[in-house]
Amino acid sequence: MALLPIITLPNPLLRKMSVRVERVDDALRRLADDMLETMYEAPGVGLAAVQVGIPRRLIVIDASGKDEERRPLVLINPEILELGPDMRLHEEGCLSIPDVRVEIERPGSLRVRYLDREGKLKELRAEGLLATAIQHEIDHLNGRLIIDFLSRLKRDIIVRKFKKQARTGSDPQGLTA
């Protein structure tokens, strides 16, 4: 397995729609394993393939707690079938927008259909942090970021800071949403 570089704002690839995975093979499974290793090292709860520069509909997630056994999930071509009626407010961060946290209200549960790492069609009901993480990562596949939930003014300030940081190579520490 290998650690992959995570692309960050303002990389335009983060705004691209990811394409469907046509074949589940050893190369895709290796990519999923590398993404999981990268996510755990970062550390994060989820990672979309586009965040490592590969705009394909593949996400990895592990919503287990710090002292719990790892429960990695690989979702290929995930599709939300149903969103629950109850909303959940959660502060979300993003590995592609370091040091920015945004309070986002999303449905607290969902049902998702996807292919697993063997290419088998599966459905999963999720709630709480897992449901939030699935929605967050599917947003990435559709070119949507957590800053899109902010007012235009706040979003523009964050984008300007990251563009400046990309130009100067400075550290975006201390950034607040």
C-alpha positions in Angstrom: 0.0 0.0 0.0 1.1 3.6 -0.5 0.2 7.0 0.8 -1.3 9.2 -1.9 -1.0 13.0 -2.1 -4.3 14.7 -1.2 -5.2 17.7 -3.5 -6.4 20.8 -1.9 -8.3 24.0 -2.7 -8.0 25.7 -5.2 -7.2 22.7 -7.4 -10.0 22.8 -10.1 -10.2 19.0 -10.1 -12.2 19.2 -6.8 -15.0 20.9 -8.8 -15.2 18.2 -11.5 -17.9 15.6 -11.7 -16.4 12.1 -11.1 -17.0 9.4 -13.7 -18.6 6.0 -13.0 -16.3 3.1 -12.4 -16.8 0.7 -15.3 -14.8 -2.3 -14.0 -13.9 -3.5 -10.5 -10.5 -5.1 -10.8 -7.2 -5.5 -8.8 -6.0 -2.0 -9.8 -9.2 -0.4 -8.4 -8.9 -2.5 -5.2 -5.3 -1.3 -4.8 -6.4 2.3 -5.2 -9.1 1.7 -2.5 -6.5 0.2 -0.2 -4.1 3.1 -0.8 -7.0 5.6 -0.2 -7.8 3.9 3.1 -4.2 4.1 4.2 -4.0 7.8 3.1 -7.3 8.5 5.0 -6.1 6.8 8.2 -2.8 8.6 8.1 -4.3 12.1 7.4 -6.4 11.3 9.7 -9.9 11.5 8.3 -13.2 9.7 8.3 -13.6 9.5 4.5 -11.9 10.2 1.2 -13.1 10.4 -2.3 -10.9 9.3 -5.3 -11.1 12.8 -6.7 -9.3 14.1 -3.6 -6.2 12.0 -4.6 -6.5 13.3 -8.2 -8.6 10.5 -9.7 -12.1 11.7 -10.7 -13.8 8.3 -10.5 -16.9 7.4 -8.4 -15.1 5.7 -5.5 -15.1 6.6 -1.8 -13.7 5.1 1.3 -15.0 5.7 4.8 -14.4 4.6 8.3 -16.7 6.2 10.9 -15.5 4.0 13.8 -14.5 5.8 17.0 -10.9 6.3 18.1 -10.9 3.4 20.5 -13.0 1.1 18.4 -12.0 -1.6 15.9 -11.6 -0.1 12.4 -14.6 -0.7 10.0 -13.4 0.4 6.6 -16.0 0.7 3.9 -15.3 0.9 0.1 -18.2 2.3 -1.9 -17.9 2.2 -5.7 -20.5 4.2 -7.8 -22.5 5.1 -4.6 -26.0 6.3 -5.1 -28.3 7.6 -2.4 -31.6 6.0 -2.7 -33.4 7.6 0.3 -32.7 10.3 2.8 -34.2 10.2 6.3 -36.6 12.8 7.4 -34.7 13.9 10.6 -31.9 16.4 10.1 -28.5 16.3 11.9 -26.2 19.3 12.5 -22.6 18.3 12.5 -19.3 20.3 12.2 -17.5 18.9 9.1 -13.9 19.2 8.1 -12.3 18.2 4.8 -8.9 16.9 4.0 -8.9 19.0 0.8 -9.6 22.2 2.8 -7.3 21.9 5.8 -8.1 23.7 9.0 -11.6 24.7 7.9 -14.6 23.4 9.8 -18.2 24.1 8.7 -21.5 23.4 10.6 -23.7 21.6 8.1 -27.2 20.3 8.5 -27.9 17.1 6.6 -30.4 14.2 6.8 -29.4 12.1 9.8 -30.0 8.8 8.0 -29.9 7.4 4.5 -30.0 4.3 2.3 -27.3 4.0 -0.3 -26.6 1.5 -3.1 -23.1 0.8 -4.3 -20.7 -1.9 -5.5 -18.4 -3.4 -2.9 -14.7 -4.1 -3.5 -15.6 -7.4 -5.2 -18.0 -5.7 -7.6 -21.2 -7.0 -5.8 -24.2 -4.7 -5.7 -25.0 -3.8 -2.1 -27.4 -1.6 -0.1 -26.6 0.0 3.2 -28.7 1.9 5.8 -26.6 4.4 7.7 -27.3 7.0 10.4 -25.4 9.5 12.4 -21.7 10.1 11.5 -21.7 7.4 8.9 -24.7 9.0 7.0 -23.0 12.4 7.2 -19.7 11.0 5.9 -21.4 9.2 3.0 -23.2 12.4 2.0 -20.0 14.5 2.3 -18.0 12.1 0.1 -20.7 11.8 -2.5 -20.7 15.6 -2.6 -17.0 15.3 -3.6 -17.9 13.0 -6.5 -20.3 15.7 -7.7 -17.8 18.6 -7.4 -19.4 20.0 -4.2 -17.4 21.1 -1.2 -18.3 21.9 2.4 -17.6 25.6 1.7 -20.6 25.5 -0.7 -22.8 25.4 2.5 -21.4 28.8 3.6 -22.5 32.3 2.5 -20.9 33.5 -0.7 -18.9 36.1 1.3 -17.4 33.5 3.7 -16.8 31.0 0.9 -15.0 33.7 -1.2 -12.7 34.6 1.8 -11.7 31.0 2.2 -11.1 30.5 -1.5 -9.0 33.7 -1.7 -6.9 32.5 1.3 -6.2 29.1 -0.3 -5.4 30.7 -3.7 -2.9 33.0 -1.9 -1.4 30.1 0.0 -1.1 28.1 -3.3 0.7 31.1 -4.9 3.1 31.8 -2.0 3.4 28.3 -0.5 2.5 29.7 2.9 0.7 27.7 5.6 -3.1 28.2 5.8 -3.1 27.6 9.6 -5.5 29.7 11.6 -8.1 29.8 8.9 -11.7 29.9 10.3 -14.9 29.3 8.5 
